[in-house]
Amino acid sequence: MDNQISNLAPRTSHLVPREEGNLAPSYPRTFVPSTTRTSVPSKMMWAALLVVCNMVLPQVFHLIPQGGVIFAPLSLVILAGACKLGWRVGVLVAVASPLVNHFVFGLPQWGVLQVMMVKLVVLAFLGGWAVQRYQRTSIPLLAGIVLASQLIGGMAELLLTGGIAATVADFTIGWPGLLLQVLGCYGIMKIKI
């Protein structure tokens, strides 16, 4: 009988032990990514919302001269979405956002669209995969994701166009955007959804 009762009791071995006299709840030791808690219809709703954000945000940044090149607003939303909702949703948003923007607003231009989509897909995949793999989000991890995606995207740009002008511009002109991706995504990851 005691054995049956102990089997019904909730398992607490995965919880952080409380300090003596601390009434705060204990939390799991392991990070549970949002991807395991979010249903597929909910993920699709969030993906659609992220695409809409990626339609509005670039329009705001384009009010600043070269604001799109400097701040890369699509990248921030895509990285945050991939880290929060998983790489599959991130890749979906990375493909849909530039296409929708191109057909609605004419930006990015067709010649830039292919390279931009490859870079965004790489960023989304690496971001979603790394957060799921390492079960955490930190500024060094996000900086590594952004730098690795720039490196891989630069190689893809070289293969597609024969040059790396856009990748060089990402570092020389667009360093505020790279910084915004890291710090902005870190801040967004702290928000509970």
N, C-alpha and C positions, 0 to 999 in steps of 0.2 A: 504494500500500500504506500509506504514512504517513497519507494522508487517511482511509482506512478505520479505522485504529487511533485517530486523533484523534476520529472520530465515536463510537467505542465508549467512550472515556474519560468518566467522570462529569463533568457540568458543575459548575463551582465558582464561576461568576461571581455567583451569588446568595448566596454565603456571605460573612460578615464576615471580612476578612483577619485572620490571626493576627499578634500582635506577635512580634518576633524572640525566640526562646527560649521562647515560651509553648506548652506542650504541651496546653492545654485545647482541646477540640473547638470548631470554629467553628460558628456558628448562622446560620440564614437571617435575612436582614435584614427580611423581611416576616413579619407575624403571620399564622399559619394558624389560623383559628377552628376550634373543635372540630366545627362543623357539617360541615366537609369531610372529617373523619376518622372520623365515627361512622356506623355502619350504621343503617338504618331500624329493624330489630328492637331494636338496642341503644338507640336513641332512645326507642322505645316503652317499653322496660323502665325507662329513666331517668324518663320521664314518669310511669309508674305509681308509681315510688318517690317522686317529688316530690309526687304527690297524697297518698300515705300520710304523708309528712312534713307535708303541710299538714293532715292530720287530727290528728296527734299534737301538733305545735308549738302550734297555737291552744289546745288543752286545757291545756297547761302555762302559757301566758301568761294564760289566763282564771283561773288561781289567784290572780293579782294583781288587785286591784280595778281595773276598767276597763283591764286589761292588753291586751285585744284592740284597743281604741281607741288606746291609747298606743303600742303597739309594732307593730301591723299585721303580725303574723307571716306571713300569707299572701303579702304583698307581697315580703318578703325572699326567700322560696323561689322565687317566680315570677320575680322579676327575675334572680336568680342562674341559674335554669334556662334562661331565655331568652338570657341573655348567654353561657352556657356551651354550650348545645345548639341555639341558633337560635330565631328568632321563632316558627316554626311549633309547635315543642314548647312554647314558652312560652305561646302562645295556647291550645293544647290544655289545658295545666295550669291556665291562668287561667279557663277555662270549667268544667273538671271539678272543680277543688278546692272552690269555693264550693257547687256543686250537691251534691257528695258530702257535704260538711259539713252542709249544710242537711237533707238527707234522713236522715243518720245521727244528728246531734246536735241538729238544730233551730236551729242557728246558721250563718250569719246568718239573721235573720228574713226572711220573704218580701218585706216592703216595702223592705228594705235590699239584698236579693240582687241586684236588677237593676242598681242603681247601682254596687255593689261589683264585679259582673262586668264592667261597662263599664270601670271604672277599672283593673281588673287586666288586662284584654285590651289596653288602651292601653299600660299599663306594660310588658307582655310584648312587644308589637310594637315599641315604641320601643327597649326594651333590646336585643332581639335584632338589630333592624335597625341600630342605631347601632354596636354592637360589630362587626358584620360590615362595615358601611360604612367605619368609621374604622380598622379592623384593630388596635384596641388597647383596653385598658381602663384608665381612669385615674379618680381621684376627681373631678376636674372634669367629665369626661364622664358619670359616673354621677350626679353631682349635677344636671347638666343634664337627664338622662333623667328623674329623679325629679320635678324641678320642672315639666318640660314635661308629664309625664303627669298631675300634679296640676292643672295649668292646663286641659288638655284634658278631664280627668275632671270638673273643676268645671263646665265648660261643658255637658258631657253631663248632669251632675246637675241643672243649672239647667233644661235642656230636659225631663228626665224627671220632675222633682218640683216645679219652679217655685221652688226655693230652693237655697242652697249651704251649708246648715248643716254637712253632713258634711265638705265640703272645708275650711271654716273650722276645724272641729274637728281636721282633719288637721294644720293648722299650729299651732293654739293648744295643744291637748292632745297631739296625736300627733307633735310635733317629734322626740321620741326615736326613734320608729319610722322617720321619714324619714332621720334620721342613721344608724340601724341598717341601713336599706336600702343606703345609699351605702357605708358602711364594711364592713358584713357582706358585701355582694356583692363588693367589691374584694378582701376576704380570701379568699372562696370562689373567685374567679377565679384566684387564685394557686395553687390546688390542682390538680395534674395528674390528669385522669381518662382 
